[in-house]
Amino acid sequence: MKKILGFLLGIAAFTFYSCTDDNENLSDSAIDIAIEDASFETSSNELYEEVDEVADYATSALDVSGGRILFRGGKRFGDCVTVTEDEATSTKTIDFGEEGCEGRDGRVRTGKIIITHEGERDVPGFKRTITLEDFTVDGTEIEGVRVMTYVSGTDTEKEYNATLTGGKITFEDGSSATREADHTRIATQDEDGEKIQVVHYGTATGVNFDGLTYENVIDETTPILTLSACREEGFFAPVSGILSINVEGESEKVIDFGDGTCDNMVTITQDGVSEEVEIDPKQKRRRRFRNRG
């Protein structure tokens, strides 16, 4: 009798352990979906940061030589960029051309970024409106109107309220997702106008690649931090901060970008279960999930 009882208890313990062990890990499909969602948010922020960075240069890091505006800072966006200014309308047009222009970072950009300024620079309320015209980065098309309103800052640190309307990202395979956003963006530059880091927080909404609505939230107490030094090493993911992802019909995912290390590793928590995974910030190997949820 004792042997039978011990055997049954052993089975019960094994069953309990197995269930507990299974519950300690997200399923493969849940991980794949979470990676796609986190990668999309990361790549979206990174691509629109491209736009903001050009605007930063156009606003504060340009010289005029022989009637033509030139980028300072080591030809940041390539020698083939053409920049023109209409003083009457306070508008600068940055043209990367139809064939594309390769920047110092190895990225190829095409199309135009049109920037209109309102007010006096570095005075609260100063506004720049950024409109994209056939603009692409490495074949990914970026659309939308970006409005940056200056809040406060110093010579090397600027805080803006950054909004995006009519945002859309389209990959070379034709897949696309929409985006509206309202963030606080704090960019830090060195004395030469080179960006060192960006901190941002706020909300973004839209429809993802699978046709599902989403709302992504970054709390002010746990802002997202990206470092230029990491990008130069080929790591495009943020290095710290917490992102909450809420997709239609799915439970919330919380993404922790880490402790400041340059890598593409994040910790995903969903339904009380956490998993460390590697995301794909540039979404070169993006997968499609037709049966989510």
C-alpha positions as CSV (number, residue, x, y, z in Angstrom):
1,M,0.0,0.0,0.0
2,K,2.8,2.4,0.9
3,K,4.5,1.6,-2.5
4,I,1.3,2.4,-4.4
5,L,0.8,5.6,-2.4
6,G,4.4,6.6,-3.0
7,F,4.0,5.9,-6.7
8,L,0.8,8.0,-6.9
9,L,2.4,10.8,-5.0
10,G,5.4,10.6,-7.4
11,I,3.1,10.9,-10.4
12,A,1.3,13.9,-8.8
13,A,4.5,15.6,-8.0
14,F,5.8,15.1,-11.5
15,T,2.6,16.3,-13.1
16,F,2.6,19.4,-10.9
17,Y,6.2,20.1,-11.7
18,S,5.7,19.6,-15.4
19,C,2.7,22.0,-15.4
20,T,4.6,24.6,-13.3
21,D,7.6,24.3,-15.6
22,D,5.4,24.7,-18.7
23,N,3.8,27.8,-17.2
24,E,7.2,29.4,-16.6
25,N,7.8,29.8,-20.4
26,L,5.8,31.6,-23.1
27,S,4.7,29.4,-26.0
28,D,6.7,29.6,-29.2
29,S,3.9,31.4,-31.0
30,A,3.5,33.9,-28.2
31,I,7.2,34.6,-28.3
32,D,7.2,35.1,-32.1
33,I,4.2,37.5,-31.9
34,A,5.8,39.4,-29.1
35,I,9.1,39.7,-31.0
36,E,7.2,41.0,-34.0
37,D,5.3,43.6,-32.0
38,A,8.4,44.7,-30.1
39,S,10.5,44.8,-33.3
40,F,7.8,46.9,-35.0
41,E,7.6,49.5,-32.3
42,T,11.4,49.7,-32.1
43,S,11.8,50.0,-35.9
44,S,9.0,52.6,-36.1
45,N,10.7,54.7,-33.4
46,E,14.0,54.3,-35.1
47,L,12.8,55.2,-38.5
48,Y,11.0,58.4,-37.3
49,E,14.1,59.2,-35.3
50,E,15.9,59.3,-38.7
51,V,13.4,62.1,-39.6
52,D,13.9,63.9,-36.3
53,E,17.6,63.7,-36.7
54,V,17.6,65.3,-40.1
55,A,15.3,68.0,-38.7
56,D,17.8,68.6,-35.8
57,Y,20.6,69.2,-38.3
58,A,18.5,71.3,-40.5
59,T,17.5,73.5,-37.6
60,S,20.8,73.9,-35.8
61,A,23.7,72.2,-37.6
62,L,23.8,73.7,-41.0
63,D,26.3,76.2,-42.6
64,V,25.8,78.3,-45.7
65,S,28.6,78.3,-48.3
66,G,28.3,79.9,-51.8
67,G,24.5,80.1,-51.5
68,R,24.1,76.4,-50.7
69,I,23.4,75.0,-47.3
70,L,25.9,72.3,-46.2
71,F,25.7,69.7,-43.4
72,R,28.3,69.9,-40.7
73,G,29.4,67.0,-38.7
74,G,31.4,64.9,-41.1
75,K,28.9,64.8,-44.0
76,R,26.4,62.9,-41.8
77,F,24.0,62.2,-44.6
78,G,26.3,62.0,-47.6
79,D,27.8,64.3,-50.1
80,C,24.9,63.8,-52.6
81,V,22.3,65.5,-50.4
82,T,20.9,68.8,-51.8
83,V,19.5,71.3,-49.3
84,T,17.7,74.4,-50.3
85,E,16.0,77.2,-48.3
86,D,13.1,79.4,-48.9
87,E,13.5,82.3,-46.5
88,A,10.2,83.8,-47.3
89,T,8.3,80.7,-46.0
90,S,11.0,79.6,-43.5
91,T,11.2,76.3,-45.3
92,K,14.2,74.0,-45.8
93,T,14.0,71.1,-48.3
94,I,16.4,68.2,-47.9
95,D,16.6,66.2,-51.1
96,F,18.2,62.8,-51.1
97,G,17.4,62.2,-54.8
98,E,15.4,59.5,-56.6
99,E,18.5,57.2,-56.9
100,G,19.3,57.5,-53.2
101,C,22.1,58.9,-51.2
102,E,24.3,56.8,-48.9
103,G,25.2,58.4,-45.6
104,R,28.1,58.0,-43.3
105,D,26.2,55.3,-41.5
106,G,25.9,53.2,-44.6
107,R,22.1,53.8,-45.0
108,V,20.6,54.8,-48.3
109,R,18.0,57.4,-48.2
110,T,15.8,58.7,-51.1
111,G,13.1,61.3,-51.4
112,K,12.6,64.6,-49.6
113,I,12.2,65.9,-46.1
114,I,10.5,69.3,-46.1
115,I,10.9,71.4,-42.9
116,T,8.9,74.5,-42.0
117,H,9.8,76.6,-39.0
118,E,7.5,78.8,-37.0
119,G,8.7,81.2,-34.2
120,E,12.2,81.8,-32.8
121,R,14.5,78.9,-32.4
122,D,15.3,77.8,-28.8
123,V,12.3,79.8,-27.5
124,P,9.5,77.8,-26.0
125,G,6.7,77.4,-28.5
126,F,9.1,77.3,-31.5
127,K,7.6,74.8,-33.9
128,R,8.9,72.8,-36.9
129,T,6.6,70.8,-39.2
130,I,8.2,68.0,-41.1
131,T,6.6,66.6,-44.2
132,L,7.8,63.6,-46.0
133,E,7.8,63.2,-49.8
134,D,8.6,59.8,-51.2
135,F,11.1,59.4,-48.4
136,T,12.7,55.9,-47.8
137,V,15.4,54.5,-45.7
138,D,17.1,51.3,-47.1
139,G,13.9,50.7,-49.2
140,T,11.4,51.2,-46.4
141,E,9.0,54.1,-47.1
142,I,8.1,56.4,-44.3
143,E,5.0,58.7,-44.5
144,G,3.4,61.2,-42.2
145,V,3.6,64.8,-40.8
146,R,5.8,65.3,-37.8
147,V,5.3,68.4,-35.7
148,M,8.1,69.2,-33.1
149,T,7.3,71.9,-30.6
150,Y,10.2,73.2,-28.5
151,V,9.6,72.9,-24.7
152,S,13.0,73.8,-23.1
153,G,16.7,73.0,-23.3
154,T,20.3,74.1,-23.5
155,D,23.0,74.3,-26.2
156,T,23.4,70.5,-26.0
157,E,20.0,69.2,-24.8
158,K,16.7,69.9,-26.4
159,E,13.2,68.8,-25.2
160,Y,10.4,68.7,-27.8
161,N,6.8,67.6,-27.9
162,A,6.8,65.4,-31.0
163,T,3.5,64.4,-32.7
164,L,2.9,62.3,-35.8
165,T,-0.2,62.2,-37.9
166,G,-0.9,60.1,-40.9
167,G,2.1,58.0,-40.2
168,K,2.7,54.9,-42.3
169,I,5.6,52.5,-42.8
170,T,5.7,50.3,-45.9
171,F,8.3,47.6,-46.4
172,E,9.7,46.5,-49.8
173,D,7.4,43.4,-49.8
174,G,4.4,45.8,-49.8
175,S,3.3,45.1,-46.2
176,S,2.5,48.2,-44.2
177,A,1.3,49.6,-40.8
178,T,-0.1,52.9,-39.7
179,R,0.9,55.1,-36.8
180,E,-0.2,58.1,-34.8
181,A,2.0,59.3,-32.0
182,D,2.4,61.8,-29.2
183,H,5.8,61.7,-27.4
184,T,8.1,63.8,-25.4
185,R,11.5,63.7,-27.0
186,I,14.8,64.8,-25.3
187,A,17.8,64.7,-27.5
188,T,21.4,65.3,-26.3
189,Q,24.1,66.4,-28.6
190,D,27.8,67.1,-28.3
191,E,29.5,70.4,-29.0
192,D,29.7,69.6,-32.7
193,G,26.0,68.9,-33.0
194,E,26.4,65.2,-33.1
195,K,23.5,63.3,-31.4
196,I,24.6,61.3,-28.4
197,Q,21.4,60.0,-27.1
198,V,17.6,60.3,-27.2
199,V,15.1,59.8,-24.4
200,H,11.4,59.6,-25.2
201,Y,8.0,58.6,-23.7
202,G,4.4,58.9,-24.6
203,T,1.9,56.9,-26.7
204,A,1.5,55.5,-30.2
205,T,-1.5,54.0,-31.9
206,G,-2.4,52.6,-35.2
207,V,-3.0,49.4,-37.2
208,N,-0.2,46.8,-37.3
209,F,0.9,44.6,-40.2
210,D,-1.7,42.0,-39.3
211,G,-4.6,44.6,-39.5
212,L,-5.0,44.7,-35.7
213,T,-5.3,48.0,-33.8
214,Y,-2.6,48.7,-31.2
215,E,-1.7,51.2,-28.5
216,N,1.8,51.3,-27.2
217,V,2.6,53.2,-24.0
218,I,5.9,54.4,-22.6
219,D,5.6,55.9,-19.1
220,E,7.5,59.0,-18.1
221,T,9.0,57.2,-15.1
222,T,10.5,54.5,-17.3
223,P,11.4,56.3,-20.6
224,I,13.0,54.7,-23.6
225,L,16.7,55.5,-24.0
226,T,18.6,55.0,-27.3
227,L,22.4,55.7,-27.7
228,S,24.0,56.7,-30.9
229,A,27.2,54.8,-30.0
230,C,25.1,51.6,-30.0
231,R,23.7,52.4,-33.5
232,E,27.2,52.8,-34.8
233,E,28.0,49.3,-33.5
234,G,25.0,47.9,-35.4
235,F,22.6,47.7,-32.4
236,F,19.4,49.7,-33.2
237,A,17.3,48.7,-30.2
238,P,17.0,51.0,-27.2
239,V,19.3,50.2,-24.3
240,S,16.8,50.8,-21.4
241,G,13.2,51.7,-20.7
242,I,9.8,49.9,-20.5
243,L,7.2,49.6,-23.3
244,S,3.7,48.4,-22.8
245,I,2.1,46.9,-26.0
246,N,-1.6,46.5,-26.2
247,V,-2.9,44.7,-29.4
248,E,-6.5,44.1,-30.2
249,G,-7.7,40.8,-28.8
250,E,-4.5,40.0,-27.0
251,S,-3.2,40.4,-23.4
252,E,-0.8,43.1,-22.7
253,K,2.9,42.6,-23.4
254,V,5.5,44.5,-21.3
255,I,9.0,45.0,-23.0
256,D,12.0,45.8,-20.8
257,F,14.9,47.0,-23.0
258,G,17.6,46.3,-20.4
259,D,20.2,48.0,-18.3
260,G,22.1,50.1,-20.8
261,T,24.0,47.5,-22.6
262,C,24.3,47.8,-26.4
263,D,22.4,44.7,-27.7
264,N,19.1,43.7,-29.2
265,M,18.0,41.6,-26.2
266,V,14.8,42.4,-24.3
267,T,12.7,40.8,-21.6
268,I,9.1,40.2,-22.6
269,T,6.4,39.7,-19.9
270,Q,2.9,38.5,-20.7
271,D,0.3,37.0,-18.4
272,G,2.9,37.0,-15.6
273,V,5.4,35.0,-17.5
274,S,8.8,36.5,-18.6
275,E,11.2,35.5,-21.4
276,E,14.4,37.0,-22.6
277,V,14.6,37.2,-26.4
278,E,16.4,38.9,-29.2
279,I,14.3,41.3,-31.3
280,D,14.9,42.5,-34.9
281,P,14.9,46.3,-34.8
282,K,15.5,46.7,-38.6
283,Q,12.9,43.9,-39.3
284,K,15.0,42.3,-42.0
285,R,13.6,38.9,-41.2
286,R,10.1,39.9,-40.3
287,R,7.6,37.1,-40.2
288,R,3.9,37.1,-40.8
289,F,1.4,35.7,-38.2
290,R,-2.0,35.0,-39.6
291,N,-3.5,33.2,-36.6
292,R,-2.8,35.6,-33.8
293,G,-4.7,34.9,-30.6
